[in-house]
Amino acid sequence: MAVSPPSDDQASPAEPGVPRSGVMMMCAAACLVLAASMISGHDTSADASRAQPAASAPQQAASVPHSAAQPVGKHLPRSRPVRLRIPKIWVDAPFTGLSLGPNGQLQPPPGDDTNLVGWHTKGAAPGETGTAVIAGHVDTKTSAAVFANLGQLAKGDVFYVLRADGRTATFRVDSVETFEKDDFPSDRVYDDTPQAQVRLITCAGNYDRSVMDYTDNLVVFAHLV
């Protein structure tokens, strides 16, 4: 499935002198509009590609919100995520729901709120069997944003998703990896799993002004514990 090229109005990185809290890049966690090759009931689509400004995440089948596979390991019933807490990097942010736009791209969290994360409401909910995707901005033209320090996470770190049903889903990081957008492993990142897993996604690498996009994406792989 084809994806749209970047728009001309994408914001460029903050100018020198603007506080960046250690961040080396700018954009939305879903700066990539990735087609997910989803198994177990999710849509199958194309390769990763550069996306429109501040847009990201996989395209999934709206009619199948979670994995049809037999659950393996710990999992929770479906429930809307309310808040993301990552103590190591001082994240304490509310969630907003993200949906697919007319062009088939997942719409990003609002760009004017630096402390907000989004999840694809038609995909798995965090804690539910399957692969849940959580996207957040790295920074804006003027300040650092919610995932500015996401790259500081390491294997074994934990983070928490507070849910509408009153439960807290605890996730342990399996790996933190950076991928070139031109060679993004969409199957690995977005394929459904029989476990309850989460992907935290943001932009990374160098900012390419010729296409107004970052060269890489940072992905945190984690599972429910």
C-alpha positions as CSV (number, residue, x, y, z in Angstrom):
1,M,0.0,0.0,0.0
2,A,1.4,3.4,-1.0
3,V,2.1,6.1,1.5
4,S,2.2,9.8,1.1
5,P,5.4,11.8,0.9
6,P,6.3,14.3,3.5
7,S,4.5,17.6,3.4
8,D,6.2,20.9,2.7
9,D,5.0,22.4,6.0
10,Q,6.8,20.0,8.3
11,A,8.5,21.9,11.1
12,S,12.3,22.0,11.2
13,P,14.4,21.3,14.3
14,A,14.7,23.8,17.0
15,E,17.3,26.5,16.3
16,P,20.5,26.6,18.3
17,G,20.0,28.0,21.8
18,V,16.6,26.4,22.2
19,P,16.5,23.9,25.2
20,R,16.4,20.4,23.9
21,S,16.9,18.3,27.1
22,G,19.5,16.1,25.5
23,V,17.4,15.4,22.4
24,M,19.1,15.2,19.1
25,M,16.1,15.2,16.8
26,M,12.7,16.6,16.3
27,C,9.4,15.2,15.1
28,A,6.5,13.1,16.2
29,A,6.8,9.6,17.3
30,A,5.0,8.5,14.4
31,C,7.0,10.4,12.0
32,L,6.8,7.4,9.9
33,V,3.7,6.2,8.2
34,L,4.4,2.6,8.3
35,A,2.3,-0.1,6.9
36,A,2.1,-2.9,9.3
37,S,2.3,-6.5,8.1
38,M,-0.1,-7.6,10.7
39,I,-0.7,-11.3,11.3
40,S,-3.5,-12.9,13.3
41,G,-6.3,-10.8,11.9
42,H,-4.5,-7.5,11.1
43,D,-4.0,-6.0,7.7
44,T,-1.0,-6.7,5.6
45,S,0.6,-3.7,4.0
46,A,3.8,-2.3,2.5
47,D,7.2,-1.3,3.6
48,A,8.1,1.6,5.9
49,S,8.3,5.0,4.3
50,R,8.8,8.6,5.1
51,A,5.6,10.2,6.2
52,Q,3.7,13.5,6.4
53,P,4.8,15.8,9.3
54,A,4.2,14.4,12.7
55,A,2.3,11.5,11.5
56,S,3.2,7.9,12.3
57,A,2.5,4.4,13.1
58,P,1.1,1.4,11.4
59,Q,-2.0,1.0,9.3
60,Q,-4.2,-1.7,10.8
61,A,-7.6,-3.3,10.2
62,A,-10.2,-1.2,12.0
63,S,-12.4,-4.2,12.3
64,V,-10.0,-6.4,14.3
65,P,-8.8,-4.5,17.4
66,H,-6.7,-7.2,18.9
67,S,-4.9,-10.5,18.2
68,A,-6.9,-13.5,17.2
69,A,-4.1,-15.8,18.3
70,Q,-4.4,-17.9,21.4
71,P,-2.9,-15.8,24.2
72,V,0.5,-16.7,25.6
73,G,1.7,-15.5,29.0
74,K,0.2,-12.7,31.0
75,H,-2.4,-10.6,29.4
76,L,-5.3,-8.3,30.5
77,P,-8.7,-7.7,29.0
78,R,-9.1,-4.8,26.6
79,S,-9.3,-1.4,28.3
80,R,-8.5,2.2,27.2
81,P,-5.1,3.4,28.4
82,V,-5.2,6.6,30.5
83,R,-1.7,7.5,31.4
84,L,1.9,6.5,30.6
85,R,4.5,6.6,33.3
86,I,8.2,5.9,32.6
87,P,10.0,6.7,35.9
88,K,13.6,6.5,34.5
89,I,13.0,9.3,32.0
90,W,10.5,11.3,34.0
91,V,7.5,10.7,31.7
92,D,4.0,11.1,33.2
93,A,1.7,11.7,30.3
94,P,-2.0,11.3,29.4
95,F,-3.1,9.4,26.4
96,T,-5.1,10.5,23.4
97,G,-6.7,8.1,20.8
98,L,-5.2,8.1,17.3
99,S,-7.1,7.1,14.2
100,L,-6.4,6.7,10.5
101,G,-6.9,9.8,8.3
102,P,-8.4,9.9,4.8
103,N,-5.0,9.1,3.3
104,G,-4.6,5.9,5.4
105,Q,-2.0,7.4,7.7
106,L,-2.3,7.3,11.5
107,Q,-3.0,10.8,12.7
108,P,-0.4,12.1,15.2
109,P,-1.0,13.5,18.7
110,P,-1.7,17.2,18.7
111,G,1.5,19.1,18.0
112,D,0.9,21.9,20.4
113,D,0.9,19.6,23.5
114,T,4.5,18.4,24.4
115,N,3.3,16.1,27.2
116,L,0.9,13.8,25.4
117,V,1.1,10.3,23.9
118,G,-1.2,8.5,21.5
119,W,-2.3,5.0,20.8
120,H,-4.0,3.5,17.8
121,T,-7.5,2.9,19.1
122,K,-8.2,0.2,16.5
123,G,-5.1,-1.8,17.4
124,A,-4.4,-3.7,20.6
125,A,-4.7,-1.8,23.9
126,P,-1.6,-1.8,26.1
127,G,-1.9,-5.0,28.3
128,E,-4.1,-6.8,25.8
129,T,-2.9,-9.7,23.7
130,G,-1.2,-8.4,20.6
131,T,1.1,-5.5,19.7
132,A,0.1,-2.1,21.1
133,V,1.7,1.0,19.5
134,I,2.3,4.1,21.5
135,A,3.6,7.2,19.7
136,G,4.8,10.5,21.2
137,H,6.6,13.6,19.9
138,V,10.3,14.0,20.6
139,D,10.3,17.8,20.5
140,T,8.8,20.8,18.7
141,K,10.4,23.8,17.2
142,T,10.7,25.4,20.6
143,S,11.0,22.8,23.3
144,A,11.6,19.2,24.2
145,A,8.5,16.9,24.2
146,V,7.4,13.7,25.9
147,F,9.8,11.2,24.2
148,A,12.8,13.5,24.3
149,N,14.8,11.0,26.4
150,L,13.3,7.7,25.1
151,G,16.7,6.6,23.9
152,Q,17.9,6.4,27.5
153,L,15.8,3.3,28.2
154,A,17.6,0.0,28.3
155,K,16.8,-3.7,28.5
156,G,15.2,-4.5,31.9
157,D,13.8,-1.0,32.5
158,V,10.1,-0.9,33.4
159,F,7.3,1.5,32.6
160,Y,3.6,1.6,33.4
161,V,0.3,2.1,31.6
162,L,-2.6,3.2,33.8
163,R,-5.9,2.0,32.3
164,A,-9.5,3.0,32.4
165,D,-10.5,-0.2,34.2
166,G,-8.3,0.8,37.2
167,R,-5.5,-1.7,36.5
168,T,-1.9,-0.8,35.9
169,A,-0.1,-2.7,33.2
170,T,3.6,-3.0,33.9
171,F,5.9,-3.5,30.9
172,R,9.6,-4.6,30.9
173,V,11.8,-3.3,28.1
174,D,13.3,-6.1,25.9
175,S,15.4,-3.9,23.6
176,V,15.8,-0.3,22.4
177,E,16.7,-0.1,18.7
178,T,17.2,2.5,16.0
179,F,16.3,1.7,12.4
180,E,16.8,3.6,9.2
181,K,13.5,4.6,7.8
182,D,14.5,3.4,4.3
183,D,15.1,-0.1,5.8
184,F,12.5,-0.2,8.6
185,P,11.6,-3.8,9.7
186,S,7.8,-3.2,9.7
187,D,7.0,-6.9,10.1
188,R,9.1,-7.2,13.2
189,V,7.8,-4.0,14.8
190,Y,4.1,-4.3,14.0
191,D,3.3,-8.0,13.5
192,D,0.8,-9.2,16.0
193,T,2.0,-11.5,18.7
194,P,0.2,-14.0,21.1
195,Q,1.8,-12.1,23.9
196,A,0.9,-8.7,25.3
197,Q,3.6,-6.4,23.9
198,V,4.1,-2.7,23.4
199,R,6.1,-0.6,21.0
200,L,7.1,2.9,21.9
201,I,8.1,4.8,18.8
202,T,9.7,8.1,18.0
203,C,12.1,9.7,15.5
204,A,15.8,9.6,15.6
205,G,19.0,10.2,13.5
206,N,19.8,13.3,11.5
207,Y,17.3,15.8,10.3
208,D,17.3,15.8,6.4
209,R,16.2,19.3,5.4
210,S,15.8,18.2,1.8
211,V,12.8,16.1,2.7
212,M,12.0,17.7,6.1
213,D,12.2,14.4,7.9
214,Y,14.5,12.4,10.2
215,T,16.5,9.6,8.8
216,D,15.8,7.0,11.5
217,N,13.2,5.8,14.0
218,L,13.7,4.7,17.6
219,V,11.7,1.7,18.8
220,V,11.3,0.4,22.3
221,F,10.2,-3.2,22.4
222,A,8.6,-4.3,25.7
223,H,6.3,-7.0,27.1
224,L,3.7,-7.2,29.9
225,V,5.0,-8.6,33.2
